[in-house]
Structures are given as structure tokens and as C-alpha cells.
Amino acid sequence: MSQVQQAMALLIAAFHKYSGKEGDKLTLSKGELKDLLNAELGELLGKTADQAKVDKIFKDLDANQDGSVDFQEYVTLVACLTMVCNDFFTKK
């Protein structure tokens, strides 16, 4: 498998590791999103116990306002963070 294919598989696996613990296995609830952010992106974003921050991130991600974060909305977050990291490292 190429590195890009491995990255894709890891993104899929990370999403499904947290989705469905509190209901629909194809979406993330606020609690599942918080767990994912802390465990998978905590070093980048900082671990948060601040529910207001989690609520804001959740609201921003939930583009269709259905009360959950689906895979497309999750990938949007990862893509945006990846672009910010790329900008940071290419400017140094």
C-alpha cells in the first residue's frame, strides 16, 4: 500500500474507532468527537476539558446541522488541520 493509501486507511480507522459508541456507528456525537480530539489530535490541538470549546468545534463541523459529525465533516476537519500544518512547516 502506498503512503497515501495508508493515510486514508488510518483516517477511516480512527473515525470508526470512536463513532458508534453512543449510537449511530456512522457518525460522531459530541462525546465521541471530544474523545477523538483528545486521543488522536491532543498533541496538536491540546487536550480539552472545556465543553464550550468542544461545543464550538462540533457546531462548526456539523455543516448540515443534524446534531452529529459524519465522515465527510470529520475529513474536512482533518484536511483543514493538515493545510494549517503544511503552511506552518513550509514557512519555517
Protein Blocks (a to p, Z undefined) as FASTA:
>chain_A
ZZklmmmmmmmmmmmmmgoklocfkbccfklmmmmmmmmmmmmnopafbfklmmmmmmmm
mmnonopacfklmmmmmmmmmmmmmmmmmmZZ
